[in-house]
Amino acid sequence: MTMFTAKDQDGRDIVVTRGNVAFLKAGNNQYTCGCCEEKLILKAGEINIPHFSHLASSKCRFASEGESERHLSGKKYFWSGLSCKIFKPM
Ligand SMILES: [Zn+2]
């Protein structure tokens, strides 16, 4: 599942877009998942839409679906407090 939102080290919700990804990359911030609180990697390729990604070893439900071009070109997914509870790892 492609994630466009994360928490920074100050607990603020960050949404990554093509417009701000260079700024976010330049900063020395730590981004974490709003659900599992694991570290997230900010991915900003030339082709892919900028997004946050869990580490490969993550057990988070938000990381359980592979990232495909279809996912990335599809509807953007934003988690909320409610969906976070639904997707919380068992
Ligand atoms: Zn997570």
PDB file of the backbone (N, CA, C, O) and the ligand in Angstrom, with CONECT records:
HET     ZN  A 101       1
ATOM      1  N   MET A   1       0.845  -1.190   0.000  1.00  0.00           N
ATOM      2  CA  MET A   1       0.000   0.000   0.000  1.00  0.00           C
ATOM      3  C   MET A   1       0.882   1.243   0.000  1.00  0.00           C
ATOM      4  O   MET A   1       1.789   1.375   0.823  1.00  0.00           O
ATOM      5  N   THR A   2       0.616   2.117  -0.898  1.00  0.00           N
ATOM      6  CA  THR A   2       1.431   3.318  -1.011  1.00  0.00           C
ATOM      7  C   THR A   2       1.007   4.351   0.025  1.00  0.00           C
ATOM      8  O   THR A   2      -0.176   4.658   0.174  1.00  0.00           O
ATOM      9  N   MET A   3       1.965   4.862   0.711  1.00  0.00           N
ATOM     10  CA  MET A   3       1.669   5.831   1.766  1.00  0.00           C
ATOM     11  C   MET A   3       2.197   7.204   1.389  1.00  0.00           C
ATOM     12  O   MET A   3       3.338   7.353   0.950  1.00  0.00           O
ATOM     13  N   PHE A   4       1.366   8.177   1.565  1.00  0.00           N
ATOM     14  CA  PHE A   4       1.775   9.544   1.275  1.00  0.00           C
ATOM     15  C   PHE A   4       1.848  10.395   2.535  1.00  0.00           C
ATOM     16  O   PHE A   4       2.201  11.573   2.490  1.00  0.00           O
ATOM     17  N   THR A   5       1.508   9.770   3.660  1.00  0.00           N
ATOM     18  CA  THR A   5       1.551  10.515   4.915  1.00  0.00           C
ATOM     19  C   THR A   5       2.450   9.810   5.914  1.00  0.00           C
ATOM     20  O   THR A   5       2.571   8.585   5.906  1.00  0.00           O
ATOM     21  N   ALA A   6       3.071  10.591   6.766  1.00  0.00           N
ATOM     22  CA  ALA A   6       3.918  10.058   7.826  1.00  0.00           C
ATOM     23  C   ALA A   6       3.961  11.075   8.946  1.00  0.00           C
ATOM     24  O   ALA A   6       3.517  12.213   8.789  1.00  0.00           O
ATOM     25  N   LYS A   7       4.497  10.657  10.067  1.00  0.00           N
ATOM     26  CA  LYS A   7       4.727  11.590  11.175  1.00  0.00           C
ATOM     27  C   LYS A   7       6.205  11.957  11.176  1.00  0.00           C
ATOM     28  O   LYS A   7       7.062  11.103  10.949  1.00  0.00           O
ATOM     29  N   ASP A   8       6.498  13.216  11.430  1.00  0.00           N
ATOM     30  CA  ASP A   8       7.901  13.573  11.599  1.00  0.00           C
ATOM     31  C   ASP A   8       8.267  13.463  13.078  1.00  0.00           C
ATOM     32  O   ASP A   8       7.438  13.083  13.905  1.00  0.00           O
ATOM     33  N   GLN A   9       9.505  13.797  13.399  1.00  0.00           N
ATOM     34  CA  GLN A   9       9.978  13.584  14.773  1.00  0.00           C
ATOM     35  C   GLN A   9       9.267  14.476  15.783  1.00  0.00           C
ATOM     36  O   GLN A   9       9.357  14.249  16.989  1.00  0.00           O
ATOM     37  N   ASP A  10       8.563  15.491  15.290  1.00  0.00           N
ATOM     38  CA  ASP A  10       7.807  16.360  16.186  1.00  0.00           C
ATOM     39  C   ASP A  10       6.333  15.967  16.251  1.00  0.00           C
ATOM     40  O   ASP A  10       5.519  16.667  16.855  1.00  0.00           O
ATOM     41  N   GLY A  11       5.998  14.832  15.620  1.00  0.00           N
ATOM     42  CA  GLY A  11       4.630  14.340  15.682  1.00  0.00           C
ATOM     43  C   GLY A  11       3.679  15.005  14.707  1.00  0.00           C
ATOM     44  O   GLY A  11       2.464  14.831  14.801  1.00  0.00           O
ATOM     45  N   ARG A  12       4.222  15.761  13.781  1.00  0.00           N
ATOM     46  CA  ARG A  12       3.364  16.434  12.805  1.00  0.00           C
ATOM     47  C   ARG A  12       3.066  15.498  11.635  1.00  0.00           C
ATOM     48  O   ARG A  12       3.915  14.702  11.232  1.00  0.00           O
ATOM     49  N   ASP A  13       1.859  15.602  11.100  1.00  0.00           N
ATOM     50  CA  ASP A  13       1.501  14.836   9.913  1.00  0.00           C
ATOM     51  C   ASP A  13       2.132  15.489   8.694  1.00  0.00           C
ATOM     52  O   ASP A  13       1.952  16.680   8.443  1.00  0.00           O
ATOM     53  N   ILE A  14       2.874  14.688   7.946  1.00  0.00           N
ATOM     54  CA  ILE A  14       3.541  15.175   6.743  1.00  0.00           C
ATOM     55  C   ILE A  14       2.935  14.468   5.544  1.00  0.00           C
ATOM     56  O   ILE A  14       2.815  13.243   5.535  1.00  0.00           O
ATOM     57  N   VAL A  15       2.560  15.224   4.548  1.00  0.00           N
ATOM     58  CA  VAL A  15       2.076  14.653   3.292  1.00  0.00           C
ATOM     59  C   VAL A  15       3.120  14.951   2.226  1.00  0.00           C
ATOM     60  O   VAL A  15       3.484  16.106   2.004  1.00  0.00           O
ATOM     61  N   VAL A  16       3.597  13.905   1.572  1.00  0.00           N
ATOM     62  CA  VAL A  16       4.619  14.106   0.546  1.00  0.00           C
ATOM     63  C   VAL A  16       3.953  14.261  -0.824  1.00  0.00           C
ATOM     64  O   VAL A  16       3.037  13.518  -1.178  1.00  0.00           O
ATOM     65  N   THR A  17       4.429  15.223  -1.564  1.00  0.00           N
ATOM     66  CA  THR A  17       3.947  15.467  -2.927  1.00  0.00           C
ATOM     67  C   THR A  17       5.156  15.722  -3.817  1.00  0.00           C
ATOM     68  O   THR A  17       6.273  15.875  -3.322  1.00  0.00           O
ATOM     69  N   ARG A  18       4.943  15.768  -5.100  1.00  0.00           N
ATOM     70  CA  ARG A  18       6.039  16.114  -6.008  1.00  0.00           C
ATOM     71  C   ARG A  18       6.560  17.517  -5.700  1.00  0.00           C
ATOM     72  O   ARG A  18       7.729  17.824  -5.936  1.00  0.00           O
ATOM     73  N   GLY A  19       5.686  18.352  -5.175  1.00  0.00           N
ATOM     74  CA  GLY A  19       6.057  19.744  -4.908  1.00  0.00           C
ATOM     75  C   GLY A  19       6.973  19.916  -3.709  1.00  0.00           C
ATOM     76  O   GLY A  19       7.785  20.841  -3.674  1.00  0.00           O
ATOM     77  N   ASN A  20       6.848  19.023  -2.715  1.00  0.00           N
ATOM     78  CA  ASN A  20       7.643  19.246  -1.498  1.00  0.00           C
ATOM     79  C   ASN A  20       8.668  18.148  -1.234  1.00  0.00           C
ATOM     80  O   ASN A  20       9.383  18.207  -0.233  1.00  0.00           O
ATOM     81  N   VAL A  21       8.753  17.148  -2.111  1.00  0.00           N
ATOM     82  CA  VAL A  21       9.628  16.015  -1.823  1.00  0.00           C
ATOM     83  C   VAL A  21      11.095  16.430  -1.741  1.00  0.00           C
ATOM     84  O   VAL A  21      11.840  15.898  -0.917  1.00  0.00           O
ATOM     85  N   ALA A  22      11.516  17.364  -2.576  1.00  0.00           N
ATOM     86  CA  ALA A  22      12.916  17.802  -2.540  1.00  0.00           C
ATOM     87  C   ALA A  22      13.213  18.483  -1.208  1.00  0.00           C
ATOM     88  O   ALA A  22      14.279  18.301  -0.620  1.00  0.00           O
ATOM     89  N   PHE A  23      12.246  19.270  -0.750  1.00  0.00           N
ATOM     90  CA  PHE A  23      12.385  19.949   0.542  1.00  0.00           C
ATOM     91  C   PHE A  23      12.450  18.937   1.676  1.00  0.00           C
ATOM     92  O   PHE A  23      13.277  19.069   2.579  1.00  0.00           O
ATOM     93  N   LEU A  24      11.575  17.918   1.636  1.00  0.00           N
ATOM     94  CA  LEU A  24      11.551  16.905   2.688  1.00  0.00           C
ATOM     95  C   LEU A  24      12.839  16.092   2.685  1.00  0.00           C
ATOM     96  O   LEU A  24      13.371  15.749   3.741  1.00  0.00           O
ATOM     97  N   LYS A  25      13.332  15.789   1.491  1.00  0.00           N
ATOM     98  CA  LYS A  25      14.577  15.020   1.368  1.00  0.00           C
ATOM     99  C   LYS A  25      15.764  15.804   1.918  1.00  0.00           C
ATOM    100  O   LYS A  25      16.659  15.239   2.547  1.00  0.00           O
ATOM    101  N   ALA A  26      15.759  17.093   1.677  1.00  0.00           N
ATOM    102  CA  ALA A  26      16.877  17.934   2.092  1.00  0.00           C
ATOM    103  C   ALA A  26      16.947  18.063   3.613  1.00  0.00           C
ATOM    104  O   ALA A  26      18.028  18.193   4.187  1.00  0.00           O
ATOM    105  N   GLY A  27      15.790  18.026   4.251  1.00  0.00           N
ATOM    106  CA  GLY A  27      15.766  18.118   5.703  1.00  0.00           C
ATOM    107  C   GLY A  27      16.269  16.835   6.322  1.00  0.00           C
ATOM    108  O   GLY A  27      16.217  15.775   5.698  1.00  0.00           O
ATOM    109  N   ASN A  28      16.752  16.924   7.535  1.00  0.00           N
ATOM    110  CA  ASN A  28      17.293  15.736   8.202  1.00  0.00           C
ATOM    111  C   ASN A  28      16.253  15.177   9.172  1.00  0.00           C
ATOM    112  O   ASN A  28      16.529  14.972  10.354  1.00  0.00           O
ATOM    113  N   ASN A  29      15.061  14.939   8.649  1.00  0.00           N
ATOM    114  CA  ASN A  29      13.955  14.511   9.494  1.00  0.00           C
ATOM    115  C   ASN A  29      13.824  12.993   9.528  1.00  0.00           C
ATOM    116  O   ASN A  29      14.233  12.290   8.604  1.00  0.00           O
ATOM    117  N   GLN A  30      13.244  12.513  10.616  1.00  0.00           N
ATOM    118  CA  GLN A  30      12.916  11.099  10.746  1.00  0.00           C
ATOM    119  C   GLN A  30      11.411  10.960  10.560  1.00  0.00           C
ATOM    120  O   GLN A  30      10.630  11.658  11.207  1.00  0.00           O
ATOM    121  N   TYR A  31      11.010  10.050   9.669  1.00  0.00           N
ATOM    122  CA  TYR A  31       9.591   9.857   9.414  1.00  0.00           C
ATOM    123  C   TYR A  31       9.164   8.489   9.934  1.00  0.00           C
ATOM    124  O   TYR A  31       9.857   7.488   9.752  1.00  0.00           O
ATOM    125  N   THR A  32       8.018   8.475  10.579  1.00  0.00           N
ATOM    126  CA  THR A  32       7.519   7.225  11.135  1.00  0.00           C
ATOM    127  C   THR A  32       6.085   7.004  10.706  1.00  0.00           C
ATOM    128  O   THR A  32       5.365   7.942  10.364  1.00  0.00           O
ATOM    129  N   CYS A  33       5.679   5.718  10.731  1.00  0.00           N
ATOM    130  CA  CYS A  33       4.322   5.327  10.364  1.00  0.00           C
ATOM    131  C   CYS A  33       3.361   5.740  11.481  1.00  0.00           C
ATOM    132  O   CYS A  33       3.645   5.551  12.663  1.00  0.00           O
ATOM    133  N   GLY A  34       2.226   6.303  11.085  1.00  0.00           N
ATOM    134  CA  GLY A  34       1.233   6.705  12.069  1.00  0.00           C
ATOM    135  C   GLY A  34       0.545   5.521  12.725  1.00  0.00           C
ATOM    136  O   GLY A  34      -0.101   5.681  13.761  1.00  0.00           O
ATOM    137  N   CYS A  35       0.672   4.348  12.147  1.00  0.00           N
ATOM    138  CA  CYS A  35       0.044   3.146  12.706  1.00  0.00           C
ATOM    139  C   CYS A  35       1.006   2.367  13.592  1.00  0.00           C
ATOM    140  O   CYS A  35       0.750   2.174  14.780  1.00  0.00           O
ATOM    141  N   CYS A  36       2.112   1.921  13.008  1.00  0.00           N
ATOM    142  CA  CYS A  36       3.013   1.018  13.733  1.00  0.00           C
ATOM    143  C   CYS A  36       4.184   1.766  14.361  1.00  0.00           C
ATOM    144  O   CYS A  36       4.934   1.196  15.153  1.00  0.00           O
ATOM    145  N   GLU A  37       4.342   3.035  14.013  1.00  0.00           N
ATOM    146  CA  GLU A  37       5.412   3.880  14.543  1.00  0.00           C
ATOM    147  C   GLU A  37       6.806   3.388  14.150  1.00  0.00           C
ATOM    148  O   GLU A  37       7.803   3.774  14.762  1.00  0.00           O
ATOM    149  N   GLU A  38       6.867   2.547  13.140  1.00  0.00           N
ATOM    150  CA  GLU A  38       8.173   2.149  12.618  1.00  0.00           C
ATOM    151  C   GLU A  38       8.723   3.257  11.734  1.00  0.00           C
ATOM    152  O   GLU A  38       7.993   4.133  11.270  1.00  0.00           O
ATOM    153  N   LYS A  39      10.029   3.194  11.515  1.00  0.00           N
ATOM    154  CA  LYS A  39      10.687   4.163  10.651  1.00  0.00           C
ATOM    155  C   LYS A  39      10.215   3.980   9.209  1.00  0.00           C
ATOM    156  O   LYS A  39      10.051   2.855   8.737  1.00  0.00           O
ATOM    157  N   LEU A  40      10.004   5.076   8.532  1.00  0.00           N
ATOM    158  CA  LEU A  40       9.624   5.028   7.125  1.00  0.00           C
ATOM    159  C   LEU A  40      10.728   5.642   6.279  1.00  0.00           C
ATOM    160  O   LEU A  40      11.445   6.542   6.717  1.00  0.00           O
ATOM    161  N   ILE A  41      10.848   5.139   5.066  1.00  0.00           N
ATOM    162  CA  ILE A  41      11.824   5.668   4.119  1.00  0.00           C
ATOM    163  C   ILE A  41      11.077   6.535   3.117  1.00  0.00           C
ATOM    164  O   ILE A  41      10.036   6.143   2.590  1.00  0.00           O
ATOM    165  N   LEU A  42      11.621   7.713   2.863  1.00  0.00           N
ATOM    166  CA  LEU A  42      11.030   8.595   1.865  1.00  0.00           C
ATOM    167  C   LEU A  42      11.597   8.236   0.497  1.00  0.00           C
ATOM    168  O   LEU A  42      12.798   8.361   0.259  1.00  0.00           O
ATOM    169  N   LYS A  43      10.723   7.789  -0.393  1.00  0.00           N
ATOM    170  CA  LYS A  43      11.172   7.379  -1.720  1.00  0.00           C
ATOM    171  C   LYS A  43      10.731   8.419  -2.736  1.00  0.00           C
ATOM    172  O   LYS A  43       9.562   8.798  -2.802  1.00  0.00           O
ATOM    173  N   ALA A  44      11.680   8.862  -3.512  1.00  0.00           N
ATOM    174  CA  ALA A  44      11.399   9.904  -4.483  1.00  0.00           C
ATOM    175  C   ALA A  44      12.158   9.636  -5.767  1.00  0.00           C
ATOM    176  O   ALA A  44      13.143  10.304  -6.081  1.00  0.00           O
ATOM    177  N   GLY A  45      11.682   8.649  -6.500  1.00  0.00           N
ATOM    178  CA  GLY A  45      12.321   8.327  -7.765  1.00  0.00           C
ATOM    179  C   GLY A  45      11.898   9.273  -8.863  1.00  0.00           C
ATOM    180  O   GLY A  45      11.006  10.103  -8.686  1.00  0.00           O
ATOM    181  N   GLU A  46      12.551   9.134 -10.001  1.00  0.00           N
ATOM    182  CA  GLU A  46      12.222   9.987 -11.142  1.00  0.00           C
ATOM    183  C   GLU A  46      10.881   9.598 -11.739  1.00  0.00           C
ATOM    184  O   GLU A  46      10.159  10.441 -12.272  1.00  0.00           O
ATOM    185  N   ILE A  47      10.552   8.310 -11.646  1.00  0.00           N
ATOM    186  CA  ILE A  47       9.338   7.806 -12.304  1.00  0.00           C
ATOM    187  C   ILE A  47       8.194   7.672 -11.313  1.00  0.00           C
ATOM    188  O   ILE A  47       7.073   8.109 -11.572  1.00  0.00           O
ATOM    189  N   ASN A  48       8.499   7.055 -10.163  1.00  0.00           N
ATOM    190  CA  ASN A  48       7.455   6.821  -9.178  1.00  0.00           C
ATOM    191  C   ASN A  48       7.003   8.112  -8.510  1.00  0.00           C
ATOM    192  O   ASN A  48       7.764   9.066  -8.349  1.00  0.00           O
ATOM    193  N   ILE A  49       5.747   8.098  -8.135  1.00  0.00           N
ATOM    194  CA  ILE A  49       5.221   9.199  -7.326  1.00  0.00           C
ATOM    195  C   ILE A  49       5.940   9.159  -5.977  1.00  0.00           C
ATOM    196  O   ILE A  49       6.090   8.081  -5.401  1.00  0.00           O
ATOM    197  N   PRO A  50       6.383  10.297  -5.465  1.00  0.00           N
ATOM    198  CA  PRO A  50       7.041  10.298  -4.141  1.00  0.00           C
ATOM    199  C   PRO A  50       6.122   9.702  -3.083  1.00  0.00           C
ATOM    200  O   PRO A  50       4.927   9.996  -3.046  1.00  0.00           O
ATOM    201  N   HIS A  51       6.697   8.855  -2.215  1.00  0.00           N
ATOM    202  CA  HIS A  51       5.880   8.225  -1.186  1.00  0.00           C
ATOM    203  C   HIS A  51       6.772   7.730  -0.057  1.00  0.00           C
ATOM    204  O   HIS A  51       7.995   7.665  -0.183  1.00  0.00           O
ATOM    205  N   PHE A  52       6.126   7.385   1.045  1.00  0.00           N
ATOM    206  CA  PHE A  52       6.829   6.795   2.172  1.00  0.00           C
ATOM    207  C   PHE A  52       6.731   5.283   2.080  1.00  0.00           C
ATOM    208  O   PHE A  52       5.729   4.741   1.614  1.00  0.00           O
ATOM    209  N   SER A  53       7.785   4.606   2.530  1.00  0.00           N
ATOM    210  CA  SER A  53       7.810   3.148   2.461  1.00  0.00           C
ATOM    211  C   SER A  53       8.326   2.560   3.769  1.00  0.00           C
ATOM    212  O   SER A  53       9.264   3.080   4.374  1.00  0.00           O
ATOM    213  N   HIS A  54       7.690   1.457   4.198  1.00  0.00           N
ATOM    214  CA  HIS A  54       8.190   0.737   5.362  1.00  0.00           C
ATOM    215  C   HIS A  54       9.467  -0.020   4.997  1.00  0.00           C
ATOM    216  O   HIS A  54       9.756  -0.231   3.819  1.00  0.00           O
ATOM    217  N   LEU A  55      10.213  -0.420   5.994  1.00  0.00           N
ATOM    218  CA  LEU A  55      11.338  -1.310   5.766  1.00  0.00           C
ATOM    219  C   LEU A  55      10.790  -2.659   5.333  1.00  0.00           C
ATOM    220  O   LEU A  55       9.649  -2.999   5.645  1.00  0.00           O
ATOM    221  N   ALA A  56      11.599  -3.425   4.616  1.00  0.00           N
ATOM    222  CA  ALA A  56      11.148  -4.703   4.068  1.00  0.00           C
ATOM    223  C   ALA A  56      10.711  -5.658   5.168  1.00  0.00           C
ATOM    224  O   ALA A  56       9.859  -6.517   4.940  1.00  0.00           O
ATOM    225  N   SER A  57      11.281  -5.519   6.350  1.00  0.00           N
ATOM    226  CA  SER A  57      10.997  -6.443   7.447  1.00  0.00           C
ATOM    227  C   SER A  57       9.742  -6.049   8.228  1.00  0.00           C
ATOM    228  O   SER A  57       9.368  -6.726   9.186  1.00  0.00           O
ATOM    229  N   SER A  58       9.098  -4.968   7.826  1.00  0.00           N
ATOM    230  CA  SER A  58       7.962  -4.469   8.596  1.00  0.00           C
ATOM    231  C   SER A  58       6.799  -5.454   8.614  1.00  0.00           C
ATOM    232  O   SER A  58       6.534  -6.141   7.627  1.00  0.00           O
ATOM    233  N   LYS A  59       6.108  -5.510   9.756  1.00  0.00           N
ATOM    234  CA  LYS A  59       4.923  -6.350   9.896  1.00  0.00           C
ATOM    235  C   LYS A  59       3.643  -5.523   9.761  1.00  0.00           C
ATOM    236  O   LYS A  59       2.536  -6.046   9.879  1.00  0.00           O
ATOM    237  N   CYS A  60       3.812  -4.250   9.517  1.00  0.00           N
ATOM    238  CA  CYS A  60       2.659  -3.357   9.466  1.00  0.00           C
ATOM    239  C   CYS A  60       1.752  -3.712   8.298  1.00  0.00           C
ATOM    240  O   CYS A  60       2.222  -4.056   7.213  1.00  0.00           O
ATOM    241  N   ARG A  61       0.450  -3.626   8.532  1.00  0.00           N
ATOM    242  CA  ARG A  61      -0.508  -3.931   7.473  1.00  0.00           C
ATOM    243  C   ARG A  61      -0.346  -2.978   6.293  1.00  0.00           C
ATOM    244  O   ARG A  61      -0.648  -3.334   5.154  1.00  0.00           O
ATOM    245  N   PHE A  62       0.121  -1.795   6.565  1.00  0.00           N
ATOM    246  CA  PHE A  62       0.295  -0.832   5.482  1.00  0.00           C
ATOM    247  C   PHE A  62       1.474  -1.199   4.592  1.00  0.00           C
ATOM    248  O   PHE A  62       1.608  -0.688   3.481  1.00  0.00           O
ATOM    249  N   ALA A  63       2.327  -2.090   5.090  1.00  0.00           N
ATOM    250  CA  ALA A  63       3.488  -2.494   4.299  1.00  0.00           C
ATOM    251  C   ALA A  63       3.269  -3.851   3.648  1.00  0.00           C
ATOM    252  O   ALA A  63       4.121  -4.315   2.890  1.00  0.00           O
ATOM    253  N   SER A  64       2.146  -4.493   3.931  1.00  0.00           N
ATOM    254  CA  SER A  64       1.964  -5.879   3.508  1.00  0.00           C
ATOM    255  C   SER A  64       1.651  -6.015   2.026  1.00  0.00           C
ATOM    256  O   SER A  64       1.832  -7.090   1.454  1.00  0.00           O
ATOM    257  N   GLU A  65       1.195  -4.965   1.408  1.00  0.00           N
ATOM    258  CA  GLU A  65       0.928  -5.024  -0.022  1.00  0.00           C
ATOM    259  C   GLU A  65       2.104  -4.458  -0.782  1.00  0.00           C
ATOM    260  O   GLU A  65       2.653  -3.420  -0.412  1.00  0.00           O
ATOM    261  N   GLY A  66       2.483  -5.127  -1.828  1.00  0.00           N
ATOM    262  CA  GLY A  66       3.618  -4.672  -2.620  1.00  0.00           C
ATOM    263  C   GLY A  66       3.328  -3.353  -3.307  1.00  0.00           C
ATOM    264  O   GLY A  66       2.175  -2.974  -3.516  1.00  0.00           O
ATOM    265  N   GLU A  67       4.378  -2.682  -3.642  1.00  0.00           N
ATOM    266  CA  GLU A  67       4.224  -1.419  -4.357  1.00  0.00           C
ATOM    267  C   GLU A  67       4.389  -1.686  -5.838  1.00  0.00           C
ATOM    268  O   GLU A  67       5.478  -2.025  -6.302  1.00  0.00           O
ATOM    269  N   SER A  68       3.331  -1.535  -6.559  1.00  0.00           N
ATOM    270  CA  SER A  68       3.404  -1.740  -8.001  1.00  0.00           C
ATOM    271  C   SER A  68       3.110  -0.422  -8.705  1.00  0.00           C
ATOM    272  O   SER A  68       2.636   0.538  -8.098  1.00  0.00           O
ATOM    273  N   GLU A  69       3.396  -0.403  -9.973  1.00  0.00           N
ATOM    274  CA  GLU A  69       3.091   0.791 -10.746  1.00  0.00           C
ATOM    275  C   GLU A  69       1.592   1.066 -10.714  1.00  0.00           C
ATOM    276  O   GLU A  69       1.146   2.214 -10.717  1.00  0.00           O
ATOM    277  N   ARG A  70       0.823  -0.036 -10.684  1.00  0.00           N
ATOM    278  CA  ARG A  70      -0.623   0.116 -10.654  1.00  0.00           C
ATOM    279  C   ARG A  70      -1.053   0.829  -9.374  1.00  0.00           C
ATOM    280  O   ARG A  70      -1.900   1.723  -9.387  1.00  0.00           O
ATOM    281  N   HIS A  71      -0.436   0.399  -8.262  1.00  0.00           N
ATOM    282  CA  HIS A  71      -0.744   1.048  -6.995  1.00  0.00           C
ATOM    283  C   HIS A  71      -0.375   2.531  -7.046  1.00  0.00           C
ATOM    284  O   HIS A  71      -1.150   3.400  -6.646  1.00  0.00           O
ATOM    285  N   LEU A  72       0.820   2.786  -7.546  1.00  0.00           N
ATOM    286  CA  LEU A  72       1.340   4.142  -7.508  1.00  0.00           C
ATOM    287  C   LEU A  72       0.557   5.075  -8.413  1.00  0.00           C
ATOM    288  O   LEU A  72       0.424   6.264  -8.125  1.00  0.00           O
ATOM    289  N   SER A  73       0.042   4.538  -9.500  1.00  0.00           N
ATOM    290  CA  SER A  73      -0.696   5.392 -10.422  1.00  0.00           C
ATOM    291  C   SER A  73      -2.170   5.450 -10.056  1.00  0.00           C
ATOM    292  O   SER A  73      -2.934   6.228 -10.627  1.00  0.00           O
ATOM    293  N   GLY A  74      -2.561   4.617  -9.097  1.00  0.00           N
ATOM    294  CA  GLY A  74      -3.961   4.594  -8.698  1.00  0.00           C
ATOM    295  C   GLY A  74      -4.311   5.670  -7.696  1.00  0.00           C
ATOM    296  O   GLY A  74      -3.588   6.649  -7.507  1.00  0.00           O
ATOM    297  N   LYS A  75      -5.416   5.455  -7.081  1.00  0.00           N
ATOM    298  CA  LYS A  75      -5.920   6.443  -6.128  1.00  0.00           C
ATOM    299  C   LYS A  75      -4.968   6.572  -4.947  1.00  0.00           C
ATOM    300  O   LYS A  75      -4.482   5.574  -4.414  1.00  0.00           O
ATOM    301  N   LYS A  76      -4.713   7.782  -4.553  1.00  0.00           N
ATOM    302  CA  LYS A  76      -3.868   8.009  -3.391  1.00  0.00           C
ATOM    303  C   LYS A  76      -4.591   7.521  -2.138  1.00  0.00           C
ATOM    304  O   LYS A  76      -5.805   7.673  -2.001  1.00  0.00           O
ATOM    305  N   TYR A  77      -3.826   6.941  -1.244  1.00  0.00           N
ATOM    306  CA  TYR A  77      -4.414   6.419  -0.021  1.00  0.00           C
ATOM    307  C   TYR A  77      -3.904   7.181   1.187  1.00  0.00           C
ATOM    308  O   TYR A  77      -2.698   7.282   1.413  1.00  0.00           O
ATOM    309  N   PHE A  78      -4.819   7.704   1.943  1.00  0.00           N
ATOM    310  CA  PHE A  78      -4.445   8.400   3.168  1.00  0.00           C
ATOM    311  C   PHE A  78      -5.034   7.655   4.355  1.00  0.00           C
ATOM    312  O   PHE A  78      -6.234   7.382   4.386  1.00  0.00           O
ATOM    313  N   TRP A  79      -4.206   7.330   5.319  1.00  0.00           N
ATOM    314  CA  TRP A  79      -4.738   6.693   6.496  1.00  0.00           C
ATOM    315  C   TRP A  79      -5.319   7.741   7.419  1.00  0.00           C
ATOM    316  O   TRP A  79      -4.953   8.915   7.355  1.00  0.00           O
ATOM    317  N   SER A  80      -6.209   7.319   8.262  1.00  0.00           N
ATOM    318  CA  SER A  80      -6.783   8.206   9.271  1.00  0.00           C
ATOM    319  C   SER A  80      -6.721   7.474  10.600  1.00  0.00           C
ATOM    320  O   SER A  80      -6.309   6.315  10.645  1.00  0.00           O
ATOM    321  N   GLY A  81      -7.109   8.107  11.648  1.00  0.00           N
ATOM    322  CA  GLY A  81      -7.111   7.456  12.951  1.00  0.00           C
ATOM    323  C   GLY A  81      -7.956   6.211  12.936  1.00  0.00           C
ATOM    324  O   GLY A  81      -7.587   5.208  13.547  1.00  0.00           O
ATOM    325  N   LEU A  82      -9.089   6.248  12.247  1.00  0.00           N
ATOM    326  CA  LEU A  82      -9.997   5.107  12.208  1.00  0.00           C
ATOM    327  C   LEU A  82      -9.398   3.952  11.416  1.00  0.00           C
ATOM    328  O   LEU A  82      -9.371   2.821  11.901  1.00  0.00           O
ATOM    329  N   SER A  83      -8.915   4.222  10.196  1.00  0.00           N
ATOM    330  CA  SER A  83      -8.355   3.153   9.380  1.00  0.00           C
ATOM    331  C   SER A  83      -7.105   2.589  10.030  1.00  0.00           C
ATOM    332  O   SER A  83      -6.769   1.422   9.830  1.00  0.00           O
ATOM    333  N   CYS A  84      -6.426   3.401  10.795  1.00  0.00           N
ATOM    334  CA  CYS A  84      -5.225   2.932  11.493  1.00  0.00           C
ATOM    335  C   CYS A  84      -5.597   1.803  12.454  1.00  0.00           C
ATOM    336  O   CYS A  84      -4.892   0.797  12.534  1.00  0.00           O
ATOM    337  N   LYS A  85      -6.706   1.968  13.184  1.00  0.00           N
ATOM    338  CA  LYS A  85      -7.129   0.919  14.115  1.00  0.00           C
ATOM    339  C   LYS A  85      -7.489  -0.356  13.363  1.00  0.00           C
ATOM    340  O   LYS A  85      -7.176  -1.461  13.805  1.00  0.00           O
ATOM    341  N   ILE A  86      -8.147  -0.188  12.226  1.00  0.00           N
ATOM    342  CA  ILE A  86      -8.545  -1.355  11.433  1.00  0.00           C
ATOM    343  C   ILE A  86      -7.320  -2.109  10.944  1.00  0.00           C
ATOM    344  O   ILE A  86      -7.301  -3.339  10.942  1.00  0.00           O
ATOM    345  N   PHE A  87      -6.303  -1.375  10.530  1.00  0.00           N
ATOM    346  CA  PHE A  87      -5.141  -1.993   9.914  1.00  0.00           C
ATOM    347  C   PHE A  87      -4.044  -2.367  10.905  1.00  0.00           C
ATOM    348  O   PHE A  87      -3.014  -2.920  10.518  1.00  0.00           O
ATOM    349  N   LYS A  88      -4.264  -2.068  12.172  1.00  0.00           N
ATOM    350  CA  LYS A  88      -3.245  -2.376  13.186  1.00  0.00           C
ATOM    351  C   LYS A  88      -2.853  -3.847  13.131  1.00  0.00           C
ATOM    352  O   LYS A  88      -3.735  -4.705  13.083  1.00  0.00           O
ATOM    353  N   PRO A  89      -1.565  -4.167  13.138  1.00  0.00           N
ATOM    354  CA  PRO A  89      -1.146  -5.574  13.092  1.00  0.00           C
ATOM    355  C   PRO A  89      -1.689  -6.337  14.295  1.00  0.00           C
ATOM    356  O   PRO A  89      -1.685  -5.823  15.413  1.00  0.00           O
ATOM    357  N   MET A  90      -2.150  -7.548  14.069  1.00  0.00           N
ATOM    358  CA  MET A  90      -2.727  -8.356  15.159  1.00  0.00           C
ATOM    359  C   MET A  90      -1.613  -8.984  15.983  1.00  0.00           C
ATOM    360  O   MET A  90      -1.886  -9.701  16.946  1.00  0.00           O
TER     361      MET A  90
HETATM  362 ZN    ZN A 101       3.287   1.023   9.641  1.00  0.00          ZN2+
END
